[in-house]
Amino acid sequence: MKILLINTPRSPHNMILASAPEEAKKYIHKRLIGPPLGLMTVAKAVEDYDVIFFETKGEYDLYPETTPPLEQLVLNLLKKHKPDIVGTTTIASEFEYAIDIFKTVKSYNPEILTVVGGLHTSLSPNDFTDPSVDLILPGQSAYTFREVVQAKEKNESFENISGIIINIEGELKRTKSKTKLCNSAKADFLMPNRKLVEPWRESYIVGNAPSPSTYLFTSLGCPYKCTFCSIWPQYDGKYLQRDVESIITELKEMDYDIVRFADANTIVNESVIEHLFDRIEQEGIKKTYIMDIRTDTAVKNPKLIEKLAKNGLKIVICGFESFREEELKRYNKSADARLIHESIDIFHQNDISLRGNYVIPNDYNEDDFKALSDYTSSHKVTYAGYTILTPMPGTPFYNEVEEQIIDFDLTKYNFFNSVLKTKLPLEKFYENVGKLWLIKKGTDVI
């Protein structure tokens, strides 16, 4: 049984970048950088089979001039490896590319089984009606994928596999079997196979970093319920914490010097993270860490932030979201804007480079942009990120504003394009967002 796993390309749509002043362009995100942790975990679940792994993002980043268009790239892989199964995972903005991959597969050989998982299958499974898609695997589905492979190998019915969706000529049929409980953070944790992405390792260098970075999660889900966030709906509001010793084992086994914690919020259970960094110190693990930390968490735990900084925490991403209390309440952020200044001081006192992120609502006018610019200019962080409030499918915010959406092209659902009607003329809106990216304390390129 030969399995071909293909990571989808990223969406190129970025109207903030296209509209920003030239001096701001170097600071604006052009790509999300890091290995496909989910697909690497899926590969681990079937490592005893013949698995071919291909990272299109890394390929296009490293060899943009010589890498063929997606259709030809996939055809080349199919002709070379002749797989029995092709799988991928996808988020909303990459959904169309997942479908393009499967269309190419079916045009080459309709007998190849196509299987898709990832965030978008969990939040919007009904989107996968294209006949090129055979099976949809929502949720934490690495072990489920293994069941699919075994069923394919034995020529057994997929209807006996719990928690999957079978596409029968465009009609989606959920299997009736009872869904198995799976805790991917504890008993069902799988160590991602990082050797698979070695050919693309150099593509995971972020900005001016001296070496590539990798992702590692200490938890899954999120106990907070911000209306615009896709993470907590994916896990039905559950929060799953990994065991400290499991994390230590992973840190010791990997040969990356820079680790980006891929948690929604790394510090939820303060005692667990404190214990983790005690163990990091005891084991003499020397790495540079990047993590997401909330403003209120930092303000409540300054000593913990100090400990993390002494043991390798160098960069923090902080979702400020807004400088206005009424907007934070609208987003159900459950943190006060007044804490932004205090958290900035705590991070800077510990020589932590802080990346503060703000989301821009579609109803901002010139006065709103001026007020935000004045605020961020007086609350400078090393890096500042300004993205557009986007109704991601499957979130409460999407349900709230669905009737106001004017652009349903999912390739634009990456926080760099407005899919809602703006109060300002669209060009002027983008121009204002782009100019904000010049406000920062440091000079590093993202």
N, C-alpha and C positions, 0 to 999 in steps of 0.2 A: 504494500500500500504506500503510494508516494503522495506526499502532501506539500503543496506550494502555498506558503503564507506570504501575502503581499501587503506591505503597509501603504496606505493611500497617500497620494500627493496632498499638499496643503493648498488651500484656496489662495489665489493671487490677488483677490480683490481687497484693496486698501485705499479708500478714498481720502483718509486722513493723510497718508503719505503723499498721495498724488496732489493734494491741495495745499500742503504745508509750505512755508517759506524754505528756500534752499538750505539755509543754515540750521533749520530744525530737522531736516530729513535724516541726518545721521543718528539722531537720538530715537527716532520712531521705530517701533518693532516692525521688522520686515518678515519675521518668521518665528514660530515657536521652536525652540532648539532643545532637543533631548531625545533619547532613544524611545521607541514605542514599547513602553513597559507592559501594557496589556497583551500585545501580540507576542512579546518575548515570554510571557507567562503561559500563554496558550501553547507555544512551542514546547515549553518545558513539560506540559501535561502529556505530550505525545512524542517525547524524545526517543522512545524505543522504536518509532517508525522512521521511515526515510523522509526527513523534513528538509525542505528547501525554503530559505528565508530571504526575502528581498525588501530592502528599505528604499522606497522611491524618494522619500524626502531627502535622505542622505545622498542618494545618487544624483538628484537634480541640484542639490547644493554644491556638491564637489565637482560635478562634471556637467555644468549647465549647457555648454556648447556642443558636447558630443552625445549626450543622452537623448535618445529619440523620443518622440511624443508617446504618451501613455499607451495608446493602442498598440503601436509597434513594439514598445518595451515589453508589454504583456505577451504579445505574440512570440517574441523572441524567447521569453522564459518558457512558454508552453511548448514550443518546438524543441527546445533544448532538454527539458526535464520530463515532459509527457506525464503530468500529474494525474492522479485519480480524483483528488480533492483540491479545490482552491478556496482559501479562506482569507478574510480580512476583518478589520474592525473599523468603525467609523464614528465620527462626531458629525454634528449637523452640517458644518461648512464643507465637509469632505464627502458627504453622502453621494453627490452626483458622481464623484470619481470612483467610489465603490461600485456603483451601478455600471459605470463605464468599463471597469475591470471585468465584471461578470458578463457583460454583453460580449466583450471580446472573447472570453472563455467559451461561452456557448456557441459563438459563431465558428470557433475553431473546432470544438468537439462538444456537442450537446450532452454527451454521456458523463462529462466531468461534473462532479457534485460541487455546487457553490454554497458556501456557508458564511454568514455575516454575524458579527457580534459588535460589542462596543456601546458607548453611551447612547447613540441615537436609536439603537434597537430597543433599549430599555425605556426611553422616554417617548419615542414615536414609532413603535413597531409597525403601525398600519401604513407607513410610507413605503414599505418594502414589497410592493405588489408587482414590480416589474418581473416578467416571466424569466429573466436571467437569474433571479434569486431562488434558490431551492429551499434553504433552511435559514431561519432567523433565530438567534440564540440571545435572548435578553439576559440582563443581570450578569453576575459573576459566573462565567460560563466555560472556564478552562476545562473543568472536569466533564462538563456536558459535551464539549467538543470531542473529548476522548471517547465518550459513549457513541457519538455520531460516527467517528472513525471505525470503532469496533463493529457497529451495526453495518456500515458500508462493507467492511471486510468480510463479514459473515452473510451478507445479502439479506439482512433482517429488516423489518419494518422500523421506520423512524418513529412511528406512532407510540411505541413503547418507551420512548425517552421522555422523561418529565421536563416540563418547563420550556419547550421549544415551540416554534411556529413553523408549520409546513406551508409553503406556497404552492397551491394547486391551480395552475393556470390563472393566476392573479387573485385567487381567493385564498385568504389566510386562515389556516385551520390550526388552532391551538391543541396540543396534545392533552388528553384527558388525564394522563397519569399525574399523580400527586407530586407537586414540585418538592424536590429534596431541599432540606435546609443546608445551607453552605456558609461557612464562616471563613472567608479567604484571608482573614487577618490572623487566625489562630490554627485550629486543627487542619483546615484545608489550605493553609498557605503553601504556595509554590514559589521556590526561588527562581526568579527570572533568569533565563539563559543569556547572559551578556556576551558570550563568545559569538553569538549569531550576528551581532552588529559590528564586529571588528572591522570589516571592510569599510565601514562608514564612520568610524570612530572620530576622525578629525572634523567631521561635520558638526560635532556636538561641542565645539568651542564657542563660548558665549562672549561676544564683545572682545575686550582686551584680555580675557582670561588666559593664563599661561598654558592651560591644558584642557582637554575635554571634560565635560561633566556628565554624570549619570543621574537617573532618578531612583529614589528609594522611598517607599511609603512606610510610615509608622502607624498609620490609621486609615480607615476607609469610612466614607460618609462624613456627616457633620451634624452636630446637635443644634446648630443655629439654622434659621429658616428664612434667609433673605429671599425676597420674592423673585429676584432676577437670576438666582443661582440654580444651576443644573445638578449640582452634586448631591444635595440632600434628597431631592426627589428620586434620584437614581437608587438610593438605598432606603427609600421609604422612611426617611428621617432617622434611621439607625446610625449609631456611631460604633465602629468596631476598632478596638485598640489591639495592636500587635504586642506580643511578649518581648520584653527588653532583650532577653538572651538571643532570640531569633534575629533581632535587628543587629546585635553585636556580631553574630556569626556572619551575617550578610556583609557588614562593613569590613570585616577581616578578610573575607573571601574576594572582594572586588579589588581591582587594580586601578581604580579611579581616585584621583586626589581631590576632586571637587564633587560634592554630593548635594543634589537638589532634592530636599524632602518634598515628595509629591502629595502632601496632605492638603486638604482644604484649609485646616488650621492645625499647625503642628503641636501647639500647646493647648490642649483641652484639659487633659488630666495632668496637672502640674507635677504631681509626685512621680508619675511615670517618666516624664521627660527629665526631671531632676535625677532620677535613678539611672536613666539611660546615659546621661552625660557623666555621672559618677563612674559608670562602667567604662565609658570611652576613655576617661582619664586613667582608670586602673589598668586598662589593657594597653595603654600607650598608643592609641589609635590617633594618628595625626592626619587630619583631613580638613578641608575648608567646607563649611556647611552654609547652605542657603535654605531658608524656611519662611513660611507664611505665619505671621503672628498678628493678632488683633491688637488694636490700640488699648482696649480696656485690659487685656491680658498683660500687656507690658507695664501699664501703670500700676496694676495690682501686684506684680511680681518683679520688682526691679532687681532684687538679689538673684533671682533665677536667670534673668537676662545677663547679669554680670557673670554668672557661672558659665553660661553657654558661650559667651564671648571669649572667656579664658580658654575654652576647650574647642575652639574652631569656628564658632558662628561668626561669619564675616558679612553676610548680606541678608537683609530681611525685606520681604515683600509685605506691605501693609495696605489692606483695602480701606483707605479713608472713605471712599465713595462720594462723600459730599461734605461741604463745610457748613451746611444748613441742617439744623435739627429736624425741620419739617420734612425735608427730603429723606433723611435717614429713617424717619418713622414710616414714610411711604414705602421704603424698601424693606421695612421690618428688620433693620440692621441691628437693633438692640445694642447699640453703642452710641455714646454721646460725641458730638463734634468737638466739644470742649477738650476731649482727651487727646486730640491730634497733637496739639502743641506739647503736652506732657510726654507723650510717647516718643515724639521726635527727640526731645532732650535726653530721654533715657537711652535710646539707641545710639545717639551721637556721643554721649558720655562714655560709652563702651566701645567706641571706634567701630561701630557697625555701620556699613553703608546701607542706607535706607532707601527703598524704592516705595514711594507713596502713590497709590492709584486712585484716581477720581473717575467717576462715570458721569457722562454729560447727557442730561435728558433732552429729548427732541424739542421741548418747548422753551429752551433757553433763547432769550433775546440778547441784544447788545449789552444791556445793563447787567444781565446775569453773567455774561462772559467777563465783563469788566470787574464785577464783584469777585468772581472766582479768581481771576488773574491777580487782583490786589491781595486776596487771601493767600494764595499759594506763593506769591512773591515775598510775603512776610513770614511764611512757614516753609522755608526751603528745605528740600531733602536732596540726597545725593543724586538720585534719579527720580523723575516724576513721570507718571504715566497717565494719559488722558484718553479714555475710550468712550464709545458711544453706548448708552443704555439700550440694550438689544433684547427684544422678547424672544428668548430661546425656547424652542418647542419643548413642551412638557413642564414648563415652569408656571407658577401662579401669575407672574407678570404677563406671560404670553396669553393666558386665558383672560386676563383683565383687559388687554388692549387689542385682542385679535381682530376686532372689527375696524381698528384704526390702521392696521398694517397695509401698506401700499406696495410692498415688494416681497414676494414669497420665494425669491431665488435664494435657496439655502446656502449657496456658495458665498453669499454676502453676510451670513450670520456668524461673524467672527469678531464683532465689537469694533470694527474699523469702518463700518458702513451704516448709514441710517436706513432702516427699512420702514420707519414711521414717518409721516409727514412732519416736517420741521416748521416751526413758527417763522424763523428767518428763511429767506431764499436759500436753497440747498447749498449753492456754491459758497455763500457767505457763512453758513453754518460750518461747513468743512474748513473754511479758511480760519475761522475763529478757533476751532479745536486744534488745528495744526500749529497755530502760533503759541498755544499754551505749552507745547513741548519744549520751548526754549527756556522755561522757568525751572531752574534746578540749581543745586549747590555745587555739584561736581562737574567734571568735563568728560567722564568716561562715555564711550559709545556702547549702546545696548546691542 
